[in-house]
Amino acid sequence: MTDLQLFDDLLLYHVPDTQACTAVIDACAAVGDYQNAFRIMNLMQKQFQVKPNYRTYRGLLSAASKKDNNTNNIWSIIQDAEQKIGNKKEELAICYEAALFSTGADFGEKLLSRLEMDVFNNDLQLCARTSPKSYLHLIGAWRRHGNWLKSLYTLQRFEDA
């Protein structure tokens, strides 16, 4: 019996909480199963009125990042997280880090710019202190693409903050 079958059986007897749903979404992310991760996210919000937290979004973003690097899914998840999490900058930064971890460099550049401008209101020092992994993930993405110049530029951007 798979984890999802166990989860579906559990739903017959118990209304899940955020922690249980997040654990299943994380399990889906571990195997790259975005479809079921998204299904669980919808169930938890619509059917059970369970609110996702930043850990839930981190798992969903991880699953989406592994599914053909689908940037449309990632953007919509980030927007939903921003709306639901609100002004909790540290929690939003963790969501962005999850998206940046496995996205491409060009898309990662857009994500980091949005994190700096929209979430941290151009307070680059606060952004760099709160979310240093975001910069490191983008540096890694540029390195994987063989663009050392952009990798160094991102490092300089982090150091300047």
C-alpha positions in Angstrom: 0.0 0.0 0.0 1.4 3.4 -1.0 1.5 6.5 1.2 -1.2 8.0 -0.9 -3.5 5.0 -0.4 -2.9 5.2 3.3 -3.7 8.9 3.3 -6.9 8.3 1.3 -7.9 5.6 3.8 -7.2 7.9 6.7 -9.6 10.5 5.1 -12.4 8.0 5.7 -11.9 8.2 9.5 -10.2 11.5 10.2 -10.0 15.0 9.0 -6.3 15.7 8.4 -4.5 18.7 9.8 -1.8 20.9 8.2 1.0 18.7 9.4 -0.5 15.5 8.0 -1.2 17.1 4.6 2.2 18.6 4.5 3.9 15.3 5.2 2.0 13.7 2.3 2.9 16.6 0.0 6.5 16.3 1.0 6.4 12.6 0.2 5.0 13.4 -3.2 7.7 16.0 -3.8 10.4 13.4 -2.9 9.3 11.3 -5.8 8.4 14.2 -8.1 4.7 13.5 -8.0 3.4 17.1 -8.5 -0.1 15.9 -9.6 -0.8 14.2 -6.3 0.9 16.9 -4.3 -1.4 19.4 -6.0 -4.4 17.1 -5.4 -3.6 17.0 -1.6 -3.2 20.8 -1.5 -6.6 21.3 -3.1 -8.3 18.7 -0.8 -6.8 20.3 2.3 -8.0 23.8 1.4 -11.3 23.1 -0.3 -12.7 20.0 1.3 -11.2 20.2 4.8 -10.7 23.9 5.2 -7.2 23.2 6.4 -4.8 26.1 5.9 -1.4 25.5 4.3 1.7 26.9 5.9 5.1 27.8 4.5 6.2 24.1 4.9 3.2 23.0 2.8 4.1 25.5 0.0 7.8 24.5 0.2 6.8 20.9 -0.5 4.5 21.8 -3.3 7.1 24.0 -4.9 9.6 21.2 -4.6 7.2 18.9 -6.4 6.5 21.5 -9.1 10.1 22.2 -9.6 10.8 18.5 -10.4 7.9 18.4 -12.9 9.6 19.5 -16.1 10.6 22.7 -14.4 7.1 24.1 -15.1 7.5 27.8 -14.4 3.7 28.6 -14.7 3.0 26.2 -11.8 5.8 27.7 -9.7 4.6 31.3 -10.3 1.0 30.4 -9.3 2.2 28.6 -6.2 4.4 31.6 -5.2 1.5 34.0 -5.7 -0.8 31.8 -3.6 1.8 31.6 -0.9 2.3 35.3 -0.9 -1.5 35.8 -0.5 -1.9 33.2 2.2 1.3 33.7 4.2 1.1 37.5 4.0 3.9 39.6 5.3 5.9 36.9 7.0 9.1 37.6 5.1 11.1 34.7 6.6 8.4 32.2 5.7 8.0 33.5 2.2 11.8 33.5 1.8 11.8 29.7 2.5 9.2 29.2 -0.2 11.3 31.1 -2.7 14.4 29.1 -1.6 12.5 25.9 -2.4 11.6 27.2 -5.9 15.1 28.5 -6.6 16.7 25.2 -5.5 15.8 23.3 -8.7 14.7 25.9 -11.3 16.7 27.1 -14.2 19.0 30.1 -14.0 16.9 32.5 -16.1 13.7 31.8 -14.1 15.7 31.8 -10.9 16.9 35.3 -11.7 13.3 36.4 -12.0 12.4 34.7 -8.7 15.3 36.3 -6.8 14.5 39.8 -8.2 10.8 39.4 -7.1 12.0 38.2 -3.7 14.2 41.3 -3.4 11.8 43.8 -4.8 8.3 42.6 -3.8 8.8 40.7 -0.6 11.7 42.7 0.9 10.8 46.0 -0.7 14.3 46.5 -2.1 15.9 46.1 1.3 18.7 44.0 -0.1 20.5 43.7 3.3 17.5 42.2 5.0 16.9 39.9 2.0 20.5 38.7 2.0 20.5 38.1 5.8 17.1 36.4 5.8 17.5 34.3 2.7 21.2 33.6 1.8 20.2 30.3 0.3 18.3 32.0 -2.4 21.5 33.6 -3.7 23.4 30.4 -3.3 20.8 28.4 -5.3 20.9 31.0 -8.1 24.7 30.9 -8.1 24.5 27.1 -8.4 21.9 27.4 -11.3 24.2 29.8 -13.2 27.1 27.4 -12.6 25.1 24.4 -13.9 24.4 26.4 -17.0 28.1 27.2 -17.4 27.7 30.9 -17.0 30.4 31.8 -14.5 30.1 35.5 -15.2 26.4 35.6 -14.0 27.4 33.3 -11.1 30.0 35.8 -10.0 27.6 38.7 -10.5 25.1 37.0 -8.2 27.8 36.4 -5.6 28.8 40.1 -5.9 25.1 41.1 -5.5 24.9 39.0 -2.3 28.2 40.5 -0.9 27.1 44.0 -1.7 24.0 43.6 0.3 
